[in-house]
Amino acid sequence: MRAAVDVTPLLGARTGIGELVAGLVGALRERDDVEVVPIALTWRGRRGAGAHHRPIPARLIQGVWSRRDLFPITRWSGQVDVVHGTNYVVGPPSSGPRPAPRIVTVHDLATVKTPELCHRDTLIFPHLVRRAVQSGAFVQTDTQTVADEVVDWLQIDRHRVRAIYPGVPTLGVGDVTGVDPRLSNRPFVLTLGTEEPRKGLLRVVSLLPSLLQARPDIVWAHAGGKGWGSDELTAALAQLAPEQRASVVRLGRVTDSQRAWLLRHAEVFLYPSIDEGFGFPPLEALSVGTSVVAHQLPVLREVLDATDAALVDTADPTVFLSAVLSRCRSERGLISGDTDQLPYSWQAMAASQVQFYRDVRL
């Protein structure tokens, strides 16, 4: 079976979706029952990812697809058995008596539920997904929670939507080189992610004065690139007392090795996200024995069900503080602090993926 797979998320700074696509493609390439035909429709990354491409800006092609059924993926991939759009975009059906079936992955419905928290470039996604489904595309999600939301949103038959769990990225030993020296000498709580409203970082700001009163030695470290919530975060931090601001370390983007070190050495990992599609970071933290306090999202209840992560209402500073202090004092651990104990693997994802590719061809 030949599957055209959109690998555009592999280009540029690697996000959670990029990690998912990398893990999926790697596991699919280990199998002998599927041939991956990588596709990247982008100008900026036209020489990356080892993909078939034409140098066309993603915004331009998405704009075309939002209005007209032109330029199917098979224009670039050639004849394939299935087309998989891995990041909300799949394009129109190909021509011919039996066009290749299409799958579009919807990681979350943030652009539908909370568009005010999303970057303007992503606000076209709901329209593109709806058009794809109306022209026969199937939908894939990372969790059953999001699958149910998609069914309700689009009012489509459940058999056209399938949840397939990703694997969990494996963390290396990590390297402290280049990390702020304060984190080598003081205990710290950690958050990860682009500085955007959806990540709930302002909730940590509201928690910080009480946390520092209870634990004056602790530092809040955030690793993640600047985003459309950076100015708001900076303004909120400016309202803190100088001695409180001195206990905040904004690291910006970090290397994979630095990220691994941070996750391994944090006293507790905080995940106050307002909306998520899966949640790699808390699983990565748990896999190396670091305690987790996360917002009680339905998705996270599903994904973290087999773990000892604390799921609380992080919008309530009192509840949030109590959970953080409790985890700071508690023994670290998931079940055994071993990624093999997590119920997620790339090989299992690839097996489910190939089965979905087969099923949509029936």
C-alpha positions in Angstrom: 0.0 0.0 0.0 1.3 3.5 -0.9 0.3 6.3 1.5 0.9 9.9 0.7 1.6 11.5 4.2 1.9 15.2 4.8 5.2 15.7 6.6 5.1 19.5 6.7 5.0 19.5 10.5 8.6 18.1 10.4 9.9 21.4 9.0 11.0 24.2 11.2 10.8 24.3 15.0 9.4 20.9 16.2 6.1 21.1 17.9 4.0 18.4 19.5 2.4 17.7 16.1 5.9 17.5 14.6 6.8 14.9 17.2 3.7 12.9 16.4 4.3 13.0 12.6 8.0 12.0 13.1 7.1 9.1 15.4 4.4 7.9 13.0 6.4 8.1 9.9 9.4 6.4 11.5 7.2 3.5 12.7 5.4 3.2 9.4 8.8 3.0 7.6 9.7 0.0 9.8 6.8 -2.0 8.3 6.8 -3.9 5.0 3.1 -3.5 4.3 3.1 0.2 3.6 5.2 2.6 1.6 5.2 6.2 2.9 5.2 8.9 0.2 6.1 12.1 2.1 4.5 15.3 0.9 5.3 18.9 2.0 3.5 21.7 0.4 5.5 24.7 1.6 7.8 27.3 0.2 9.8 28.0 3.3 10.7 24.3 3.9 10.8 23.3 0.3 14.2 21.6 0.7 13.5 19.8 3.9 11.9 16.6 5.2 12.9 14.5 2.1 9.5 15.0 0.7 7.9 15.4 -2.7 7.0 19.0 -3.1 6.4 21.9 -5.3 7.6 25.3 -4.1 4.2 26.8 -3.2 3.4 28.8 -0.1 1.1 26.8 2.4 -1.1 29.8 2.9 -1.7 30.1 -0.9 -2.7 26.5 -1.4 -4.9 26.5 1.7 -6.6 29.6 0.4 -7.3 27.8 -2.9 -8.6 24.7 -1.0 -10.8 26.8 1.2 -12.8 27.9 -2.0 -12.3 25.4 -4.8 -11.5 21.7 -5.3 -8.2 22.2 -7.2 -4.8 20.7 -6.9 -5.3 17.4 -5.0 -2.3 16.0 -3.1 -2.0 13.3 -5.8 -0.8 16.0 -8.1 2.5 15.8 -6.2 2.5 12.3 -4.9 1.4 10.5 -8.0 -0.8 7.4 -7.7 -1.3 6.3 -4.1 -3.8 4.2 -2.2 -4.6 6.7 0.5 -3.8 10.3 1.3 -3.2 11.4 4.9 -3.3 15.1 5.9 -1.6 15.0 9.3 -2.4 18.6 10.5 -6.0 19.7 9.7 -5.4 20.0 6.0 -5.8 17.3 3.3 -6.9 19.0 0.1 -9.7 18.0 -2.3 -10.2 14.5 -3.8 -8.3 13.5 -6.9 -10.1 12.9 -10.2 -10.8 9.6 -11.8 -13.3 6.7 -11.3 -11.8 5.8 -7.9 -10.0 8.6 -6.2 -7.7 7.8 -3.4 -9.5 8.0 0.0 -8.4 10.9 2.2 -7.9 11.1 6.0 -7.5 14.5 7.8 -6.1 14.5 11.3 -7.8 16.9 13.8 -5.7 17.2 16.9 -8.1 19.4 18.9 -11.0 21.7 18.3 -9.4 24.8 19.9 -10.1 26.8 16.8 -13.8 25.9 17.1 -14.2 26.2 20.9 -11.8 29.0 21.7 -10.8 30.8 18.5 -9.9 33.9 20.5 -7.0 31.9 22.0 -5.6 30.8 18.7 -3.2 32.3 16.2 -4.9 33.9 13.2 -3.1 31.5 10.8 -5.0 28.5 12.2 -8.5 30.0 12.1 -8.9 28.7 8.6 -8.6 25.1 9.8 -12.3 24.5 10.8 -13.4 25.6 7.3 -10.8 23.3 5.6 -11.8 20.4 7.7 -15.5 20.8 7.1 -14.9 21.1 3.3 -12.7 18.0 3.3 -15.4 16.0 5.2 -18.2 17.2 3.0 -16.2 15.9 0.0 -15.8 12.5 1.6 -12.7 12.7 3.8 -12.4 10.6 7.0 -11.2 12.2 10.2 -8.5 10.9 12.6 -8.0 12.2 16.1 -5.4 11.6 18.9 -8.0 10.7 21.5 -11.5 9.4 21.8 -12.5 12.6 23.6 -11.7 14.7 20.5 -13.3 12.1 18.3 -16.5 12.5 20.1 -16.2 16.3 19.9 -15.7 16.1 16.1 -18.8 13.9 15.7 -20.9 16.4 17.6 -19.3 19.4 15.8 -19.7 18.1 12.2 -22.7 15.9 12.8 -21.2 13.0 10.9 -21.4 9.2 11.3 -19.1 7.8 14.0 -17.6 5.3 11.6 -16.0 8.2 9.7 -14.0 9.3 12.7 -11.3 7.2 14.4 -9.1 7.9 17.4 -5.5 6.5 17.2 -3.2 7.1 20.1 0.3 8.4 19.4 3.4 7.0 21.0 5.4 9.0 23.5 8.8 10.5 22.6 11.7 8.9 24.3 13.8 11.3 26.4 17.6 11.1 26.4 19.7 11.6 29.5 19.8 15.4 28.9 22.5 18.0 29.1 22.5 21.0 31.4 25.0 22.9 29.2 23.6 26.3 28.3 20.7 26.1 30.8 20.3 29.0 33.3 22.7 28.2 36.2 20.0 29.0 38.7 18.3 25.8 37.8 21.3 23.7 38.7 21.3 25.2 42.2 17.7 25.7 43.2 14.6 23.5 43.0 12.3 24.4 40.1 8.8 23.8 38.8 8.7 23.6 35.0 6.3 24.5 32.2 6.9 23.9 28.5 5.3 25.3 25.3 5.0 28.3 23.0 3.9 31.4 24.9 0.3 31.4 23.8 -2.9 32.0 25.7 -4.0 28.4 25.3 -1.1 27.1 27.4 -2.5 28.7 30.6 0.7 30.3 31.7 -1.1 33.2 33.3 -2.5 30.7 35.8 1.1 30.0 36.9 1.7 33.7 37.3 -1.3 34.0 39.6 -0.1 31.0 41.6 3.5 32.3 42.0 3.2 34.7 45.0 1.5 32.0 47.1 3.9 29.4 46.0 6.9 31.5 46.8 5.5 32.3 50.2 5.3 28.6 51.0 8.5 27.7 49.2 10.8 30.8 49.0 13.6 28.6 47.5 11.7 27.5 44.4 12.0 28.8 40.8 9.5 28.8 38.0 11.2 27.8 34.7 9.4 28.1 31.4 10.9 26.7 28.2 9.2 27.7 24.9 9.4 30.1 22.1 7.7 33.4 22.0 4.2 33.5 20.6 1.0 35.5 20.5 0.7 35.4 24.3 4.3 36.7 25.1 3.3 40.3 25.5 0.5 39.5 27.8 2.7 37.2 29.9 5.4 39.9 30.1 2.8 42.4 31.3 1.5 40.0 34.0 5.0 39.2 35.2 5.7 43.0 35.5 3.0 43.2 38.1 4.9 40.9 40.4 7.1 42.2 43.1 10.8 42.4 42.1 11.8 39.5 44.4 9.1 37.4 42.8 10.2 38.2 39.3 13.7 37.1 40.3 12.3 33.6 40.8 11.1 33.4 37.1 13.3 32.0 34.4 12.1 32.3 30.8 14.4 30.1 28.8 13.0 30.6 25.4 13.5 27.7 23.0 15.7 24.9 24.3 17.5 22.0 22.6 16.1 18.5 22.8 19.0 17.6 25.2 18.2 20.7 27.4 14.5 19.8 27.4 15.3 16.3 28.6 17.4 17.6 31.4 14.7 20.0 32.5 12.0 17.3 32.5 14.2 15.0 34.5 15.3 17.5 37.1 12.1 19.5 37.7 10.6 19.1 41.1 7.2 19.1 39.5 6.0 19.6 36.0 3.0 21.9 35.5 0.5 21.6 32.6 -2.2 24.3 33.1 -3.3 24.2 29.4 -6.8 25.4 28.6 -7.2 23.0 25.7 -5.1 20.2 24.3 -5.4 17.4 21.7 -3.2 14.8 23.5 -0.5 16.0 25.8 3.1 14.8 25.2 4.9 16.8 27.9 3.1 15.4 31.0 3.6 11.9 29.7 7.3 12.6 29.0 7.7 14.0 32.5 6.0 11.0 34.1 8.1 8.6 32.1 11.2 9.8 33.8 9.7 9.9 37.3 8.8 13.6 37.5 5.5 14.4 39.2 2.8 16.2 37.2 0.1 18.7 38.1 -2.2 19.2 35.1 -5.5 21.0 34.3 -8.5 18.6 34.5 -9.3 18.6 30.8 -11.4 15.7 29.5 -8.5 14.9 27.1 -6.0 14.7 29.9 -8.3 12.6 32.0 -8.3 10.1 29.2 -4.6 10.2 28.4 -3.3 10.3 32.0 -5.9 7.8 33.4 -3.3 5.1 34.1 -0.8 7.5 35.8 -0.6 9.3 39.2 -0.7 12.8 37.7 -2.7 15.2 39.8 -5.6 16.6 37.7 -7.0 19.7 39.2 -8.8 23.0 38.3 -5.7 25.1 37.7 -7.9 28.2 37.3 -8.4 28.0 41.1 -5.1 29.3 42.6 -5.9 27.6 46.0 -6.5 24.2 44.5 -3.5 24.6 42.1 -1.2 25.6 44.9 -2.2 22.7 47.2 -1.6 20.2 44.4 1.8 21.7 43.5 3.0 21.7 47.1 1.7 18.2 47.7 3.6 16.9 44.6 6.7 18.8 45.5 6.8 16.9 48.8 5.7 13.5 47.4 7.7 10.6 46.0 8.2 11.0 42.3 6.9 8.5 39.9 4.4 7.2 37.3 3.9 3.6 37.9 7.6 2.7 37.7 9.1 5.7 36.0 9.6 3.7 32.8 8.3 4.7 29.3 7.6 1.0 28.6 4.8 1.2 31.3 3.0 3.9 29.4 0.1 2.5 27.2 1.3 4.3 24.1 3.9 3.2 21.5 4.7 4.3 18.0 4.6 0.7 16.8 1.0 0.4 18.1 0.1 3.6 16.5 1.5 2.5 13.1 -0.4 -0.8 13.3 -3.7 1.1 14.0 -2.8 3.6 11.3 -2.3 0.9 8.6 -5.6 -0.7 9.6 -7.3 2.6 9.2 -5.7 3.1 5.8 -7.1 -0.3 4.8 -10.5 0.3 6.2 -11.1 3.6 4.3 -10.3 1.9 1.1 -13.2 -0.6 1.5 
